[in-house]
Amino acid sequence: MVSSKNIYVTQPFLPPLTEFVTYLEKIWANKILTNNGPLHQELEAALRDFLGVDHIALFNNGTIALIAALQALEITGEVITTPYSFVATVNSQIWNHLQPVFADIDPVTMNLSAASVEAAITARTTAILPVHCYGTACDVDGIAEVARRHGLKVIYDAAHAFGVQHGDRSLLQYGDLSVLSFHATKVFNTFEGGAIVCHDAATKQRIDNLKNFGFVDETTVVESGINGKMSEVNAAMGLLQLRYVEGALSRRREIALFYNEALAGIDGITVVEGNRSVHSNNAYYPILVEDHYPLSRDALYEKLKADNIFGRRYFYPLISEMPMYRNLPSAAPGNLPVAHQVARKILCLPIYPALEAADLQRIVSIIAH
């Protein structure tokens, strides 16, 4: 019997409405809605502490933050990036009149491999834009070494990597800049939002200028900036989310551990290595549907959907297969064999704090049979 309860790949965590109303009352009282208001400033300080970073600049969304990050470092020419990501990773480069160059991914981490990056470098290459896919750390040391040898900037798309540690420090401290997304589907959300993490006050000031039309003060404009500011309402949601994020991360960890154990014995289903990492924020729960599983990946996807369970094939199709990018020389399938193989097998299962034990049993039961 098909269940009438819909289970989606994710569901935003929403704190108690009464607590959010308290913040709204503050906004109504002080009449400050945007432009670096008090809640915006409070959230920046709170996130610096929580994430363990030196400087963070809040944005209205992660895509605008990516666009601004490329502007802040004055990136030109070619940027080596991954085909295995959400399309904003590459769209942000086009909006900066850059040439994306795709390189292949590592089959275990599903992130850009340092070797494939090095092989893609040309005289026009100025930067690398890797993604910490599913919150799994890139080969940050290998990429840093390639960048050092060739004089390249590194901007990490860290949309999935909120709160992830690498060794004894935040994963967001690697590279020249890291860009976060606080979209509704993310581990930590502000309805819509994003941020850039940087290492010094001068870069932070440049980024702040860029996101506010280039204004320095009331009459001085020094950049061809855009409007990337986070509103006070979004900042309020962020402050409230921070009260609950540790509990949300803990529940995600419990769900991932359940999946790890329940799926371990199913022939043809591979639990992705990142799901087992103690450093994961469990933003996603990807599995690989292997060729010897009784159903194809797409058939399993449809079987789950028939029971109102809506997984997602993150990331299929590859960005390099999309009509805007498929004609780039680097988009040729022969250049990206691992990415194509992973994209054909990947399926992300539902994971969010409100999932109940019965929901999880239902999902695993369908996969097992």
C-alpha positions as CSV (number, residue, x, y, z in Angstrom):
1,M,0.0,0.0,0.0
2,V,1.4,3.4,-1.0
3,S,1.8,5.8,1.9
4,S,0.1,9.1,1.7
5,K,2.9,10.9,3.6
6,N,5.3,12.6,1.3
7,I,9.0,12.4,2.2
8,Y,11.3,14.8,0.4
9,V,15.1,14.7,0.1
10,T,15.2,17.5,2.6
11,Q,13.0,19.7,4.7
12,P,14.0,23.0,6.2
13,F,14.4,23.2,10.0
14,L,12.1,25.9,11.4
15,P,12.5,27.0,14.9
16,P,9.4,27.9,17.1
17,L,7.4,30.7,15.4
18,T,6.9,32.5,18.7
19,E,10.7,32.9,19.1
20,F,10.9,34.3,15.6
21,V,8.1,36.8,16.3
22,T,10.2,38.2,19.1
23,Y,12.9,39.1,16.6
24,L,10.3,40.5,14.2
25,E,9.1,42.8,17.0
26,K,12.7,44.1,17.4
27,I,12.8,44.9,13.7
28,W,9.4,46.6,13.8
29,A,10.5,48.7,16.8
30,N,13.8,50.0,15.4
31,K,12.6,50.3,11.8
32,I,15.9,49.0,10.4
33,L,15.3,46.4,7.7
34,T,18.6,46.2,5.9
35,N,21.9,48.0,5.3
36,N,24.1,46.3,8.0
37,G,21.6,46.6,10.7
38,P,22.1,45.4,14.3
39,L,20.9,41.9,13.7
40,H,23.1,41.6,10.7
41,Q,26.1,42.6,12.7
42,E,25.1,40.3,15.6
43,L,24.8,37.3,13.2
44,E,28.2,38.0,11.6
45,A,29.8,38.0,15.0
46,A,28.0,34.9,16.1
47,L,28.9,33.0,12.9
48,R,32.6,34.0,13.3
49,D,32.6,32.4,16.7
50,F,30.5,29.3,15.8
51,L,32.5,28.5,12.6
52,G,35.9,29.4,13.9
53,V,36.8,31.9,11.1
54,D,38.4,35.3,11.2
55,H,36.1,37.3,8.9
56,I,32.7,36.6,7.3
57,A,30.6,38.8,5.1
58,L,26.9,38.0,4.9
59,F,25.0,38.0,1.6
60,N,21.4,37.7,0.3
61,N,22.2,34.4,-1.3
62,G,25.1,32.1,-2.1
63,T,25.1,32.7,-5.8
64,I,25.6,36.5,-5.4
65,A,28.3,35.6,-2.9
66,L,30.0,33.5,-5.5
67,I,29.8,36.2,-8.1
68,A,31.2,38.8,-5.6
69,A,34.0,36.4,-4.5
70,L,35.3,36.2,-8.1
71,Q,35.1,40.0,-8.3
72,A,36.8,40.5,-5.0
73,L,39.9,38.6,-6.2
74,E,39.8,40.2,-9.7
75,I,39.7,36.8,-11.4
76,T,40.2,36.8,-15.2
77,G,40.6,34.3,-18.0
78,E,40.1,30.6,-17.2
79,V,38.9,29.0,-14.0
80,I,39.2,25.3,-13.4
81,T,36.1,23.9,-11.8
82,T,34.0,20.8,-11.3
83,P,31.2,19.5,-13.6
84,Y,29.7,17.7,-10.5
85,S,27.9,20.5,-8.7
86,F,24.8,22.7,-8.7
87,V,24.8,24.9,-11.8
88,A,25.4,28.2,-9.8
89,T,29.0,27.1,-9.4
90,V,29.6,27.7,-13.1
91,N,27.0,30.3,-13.8
92,S,28.8,32.6,-11.4
93,Q,31.9,32.4,-13.6
94,I,29.9,33.3,-16.7
95,W,28.5,36.4,-15.0
96,N,32.1,37.5,-14.4
97,H,32.9,36.9,-18.1
98,L,35.2,34.0,-17.2
99,Q,35.9,30.8,-19.1
100,P,35.1,27.7,-17.0
101,V,37.3,24.7,-17.6
102,F,36.0,21.4,-16.3
103,A,38.3,18.9,-14.7
104,D,37.4,15.4,-13.4
105,I,36.6,14.3,-9.9
106,D,37.9,11.8,-7.4
107,P,35.8,8.7,-7.3
108,V,35.8,8.5,-3.5
109,T,35.3,12.2,-2.4
110,M,33.5,13.2,-5.6
111,N,35.4,16.4,-5.5
112,L,37.9,17.9,-8.0
113,S,41.1,15.8,-8.0
114,A,44.4,17.8,-7.7
115,A,45.9,15.8,-10.5
116,S,43.0,16.6,-12.9
117,V,43.3,20.3,-11.9
118,E,47.0,20.3,-12.7
119,A,46.4,18.6,-16.1
120,A,43.8,21.3,-17.1
121,I,46.1,24.4,-16.4
122,T,46.9,26.6,-19.3
123,A,48.6,30.0,-19.7
124,R,45.2,31.6,-19.2
125,T,44.3,29.9,-16.0
126,T,44.1,32.2,-13.0
127,A,42.0,30.4,-10.4
128,I,40.5,27.1,-9.2
129,L,36.9,26.9,-8.0
130,P,36.4,23.5,-6.3
131,V,33.3,22.4,-4.4
132,H,33.3,20.6,-1.0
133,C,30.6,18.3,-2.4
134,Y,28.1,17.0,0.2
135,G,30.3,18.7,2.8
136,T,33.1,16.3,2.2
137,A,36.5,18.1,2.2
138,C,38.3,18.5,-1.0
139,D,42.0,17.5,-1.2
140,V,42.8,20.9,0.2
141,D,46.5,20.2,0.6
142,G,46.9,18.9,-2.9
143,I,44.9,21.8,-4.4
144,A,46.9,24.3,-2.4
145,E,50.2,22.8,-3.7
146,V,49.0,23.0,-7.3
147,A,47.8,26.5,-6.8
148,R,51.1,27.5,-5.2
149,R,53.2,26.1,-8.0
150,H,51.2,27.8,-10.7
151,G,50.4,31.1,-8.9
152,L,46.6,30.5,-8.9
153,K,43.9,31.7,-6.5
154,V,41.6,29.2,-4.9
155,I,37.9,30.0,-4.1
156,Y,36.0,27.1,-2.5
157,D,32.3,26.7,-3.2
158,A,31.5,25.6,0.4
159,A,27.7,25.7,0.0
160,H,27.4,22.3,1.6
161,A,30.2,22.7,4.2
162,F,28.6,24.6,7.1
163,G,30.2,23.6,10.3
164,V,32.6,21.1,8.8
165,Q,36.0,20.6,10.5
166,H,39.1,19.5,8.7
167,G,41.7,18.3,11.1
168,D,41.8,20.7,13.9
169,R,40.2,23.7,12.2
170,S,37.3,24.9,10.1
171,L,37.2,23.6,6.5
172,L,36.3,27.2,5.6
173,Q,39.8,28.4,6.5
174,Y,41.3,26.8,3.4
175,G,41.8,28.6,0.1
176,D,41.7,32.3,-0.5
177,L,38.0,32.6,0.0
178,S,35.2,30.2,0.9
179,V,31.5,30.8,-0.1
180,L,28.6,29.5,1.9
181,S,24.9,29.1,1.1
182,F,22.2,29.6,3.7
183,H,19.4,28.5,1.3
184,A,16.3,26.9,2.8
185,T,17.6,23.4,1.8
186,K,20.9,23.8,3.7
187,V,21.9,22.5,7.2
188,F,21.8,26.1,8.4
189,N,19.3,28.4,6.7
190,T,18.3,32.0,6.8
191,F,15.4,31.4,4.4
192,E,17.7,32.7,1.6
193,G,21.3,33.8,2.3
194,G,25.0,33.2,1.9
195,A,28.4,34.4,3.0
196,I,32.0,34.8,2.1
197,V,34.7,33.7,4.5
198,C,38.1,35.5,4.1
199,H,41.3,35.9,6.0
200,D,42.0,39.6,6.5
201,A,40.1,42.8,7.2
202,A,41.1,44.5,4.0
203,T,39.5,41.8,1.9
204,K,36.4,41.8,4.1
205,Q,36.1,45.6,3.5
206,R,36.4,45.1,-0.2
207,I,33.7,42.4,-0.2
208,D,31.4,44.6,1.9
209,N,31.9,47.4,-0.6
210,L,31.1,45.1,-3.5
211,K,27.8,43.9,-2.0
212,N,26.6,47.4,-1.3
213,F,26.9,49.1,-4.7
214,G,30.5,50.0,-4.1
215,F,29.7,52.5,-1.4
216,V,32.3,53.4,1.3
217,D,30.3,56.2,2.9
218,E,27.3,58.3,2.1
219,T,28.9,60.0,-0.9
220,T,31.8,57.9,-1.9
221,V,31.5,55.0,-4.4
222,V,34.7,53.0,-5.1
223,E,33.5,49.8,-6.8
224,S,31.1,48.8,-9.5
225,G,29.2,46.9,-6.8
226,I,25.8,45.1,-6.7
227,N,23.1,44.7,-4.1
228,G,24.1,41.6,-2.2
229,K,23.1,42.6,1.3
230,M,21.3,40.3,3.8
231,S,18.2,41.8,5.3
232,E,17.5,42.0,9.0
233,V,14.7,39.4,8.7
234,N,17.1,36.9,7.2
235,A,19.7,37.7,9.9
236,A,17.0,37.2,12.6
237,M,16.3,33.7,11.2
238,G,20.0,33.0,11.3
239,L,20.4,34.0,14.9
240,L,17.5,31.8,15.9
241,Q,18.8,28.9,13.8
242,L,22.1,29.1,15.7
243,R,20.3,28.2,18.9
244,Y,19.2,24.9,17.4
245,V,21.8,24.0,14.9
246,E,23.8,21.7,17.2
247,G,20.7,19.6,17.8
248,A,19.9,19.5,14.1
249,L,23.4,18.4,13.3
250,S,23.2,15.7,15.9
251,R,19.9,14.4,14.6
252,R,21.4,14.3,11.0
253,R,24.3,12.3,12.4
254,E,21.9,9.8,13.9
255,I,20.0,9.4,10.6
256,A,23.3,8.9,8.7
257,L,24.4,6.2,11.2
258,F,21.0,4.4,10.8
259,Y,21.4,4.5,7.0
260,N,25.0,3.3,7.2
261,E,24.0,0.2,9.2
262,A,20.8,-0.5,7.4
263,L,22.2,-0.3,3.8
264,A,25.5,-2.0,4.5
265,G,24.2,-5.5,3.6
266,I,22.3,-4.6,0.5
267,D,24.1,-5.9,-2.5
268,G,24.5,-3.3,-5.2
269,I,24.2,-0.3,-2.9
270,T,27.4,1.5,-2.0
271,V,27.4,3.8,1.0
272,V,29.5,6.8,0.0
273,E,32.6,7.1,2.1
274,G,31.8,10.7,3.2
275,N,28.7,9.4,5.0
276,R,31.0,7.6,7.4
277,S,33.2,10.6,8.2
278,V,33.1,11.9,11.8
279,H,33.6,15.4,10.3
280,S,30.6,15.3,8.1
281,N,27.7,17.7,8.7
282,N,25.4,15.1,7.0
283,A,24.0,17.8,4.7
284,Y,23.1,15.0,2.2
285,Y,23.0,11.3,2.2
286,P,24.3,10.1,-1.2
287,I,24.5,6.4,-2.2
288,L,25.7,4.8,-5.4
289,V,23.3,2.4,-7.2
290,E,25.8,-0.1,-8.8
291,D,25.3,-1.9,-12.0
292,H,24.6,-5.2,-10.3
293,Y,21.7,-3.9,-8.1
294,P,18.5,-5.4,-9.4
295,L,17.2,-1.9,-10.6
296,S,18.9,0.9,-12.4
297,R,19.4,4.1,-10.5
298,D,16.5,5.7,-12.3
299,A,14.3,2.8,-11.7
300,L,15.0,2.9,-8.0
301,Y,14.4,6.6,-8.0
302,E,11.0,6.0,-9.7
303,K,10.2,3.1,-7.3
304,L,10.7,5.4,-4.3
305,K,8.7,8.2,-5.9
306,A,5.8,5.8,-6.5
307,D,5.7,5.5,-2.7
308,N,5.9,9.3,-2.3
309,I,9.5,9.3,-1.3
310,F,11.3,11.9,-3.3
311,G,15.1,11.4,-3.4
312,R,17.2,13.5,-5.8
313,R,19.9,12.6,-8.3
314,Y,22.4,15.2,-7.1
315,F,24.2,15.8,-9.4
316,Y,22.7,14.6,-12.6
317,P,23.0,15.7,-15.3
318,L,26.5,17.1,-15.0
319,I,26.9,20.9,-15.6
320,S,29.1,20.0,-18.5
321,E,26.1,18.3,-20.2
322,M,23.9,21.4,-20.0
323,P,23.2,23.2,-23.2
324,M,25.1,26.3,-22.1
325,Y,28.3,24.4,-21.4
326,R,28.3,21.1,-23.4
327,N,30.2,22.6,-26.3
328,L,33.2,23.7,-24.2
329,P,36.3,21.6,-25.1
330,S,36.7,20.6,-21.5
331,A,33.1,19.3,-21.3
332,A,33.8,16.3,-23.6
333,P,32.7,13.1,-21.8
334,G,36.2,11.6,-22.4
335,N,37.7,14.3,-20.3
336,L,35.4,13.6,-17.4
337,P,35.0,9.8,-17.1
338,V,34.7,9.6,-13.3
339,A,32.2,12.4,-13.1
340,H,30.0,10.7,-15.7
341,Q,30.2,7.4,-13.9
342,V,29.3,8.9,-10.6
343,A,26.4,11.0,-12.1
344,R,24.9,7.8,-13.6
345,K,24.8,6.0,-10.2
346,I,24.2,8.7,-7.6
347,L,21.0,9.0,-5.6
348,C,20.6,11.2,-2.5
349,L,18.2,9.8,0.1
350,P,16.0,11.9,2.4
351,I,17.8,13.4,5.4
352,Y,16.6,16.1,7.8
353,P,16.0,16.4,11.5
354,A,12.2,15.8,11.4
355,L,12.5,12.4,9.8
356,E,11.0,9.7,12.0
357,A,12.1,6.1,12.6
358,A,9.1,4.8,10.7
359,D,10.0,7.0,7.7
360,L,13.6,5.7,7.6
361,Q,12.4,2.1,7.9
362,R,10.0,2.7,5.0
363,I,12.8,4.1,2.8
364,V,15.3,1.3,3.6
365,S,12.6,-1.4,3.1
366,I,11.9,-0.2,-0.4
367,I,15.6,-0.2,-1.3
368,A,16.1,-3.6,0.2
369,H,13.3,-5.2,-1.8
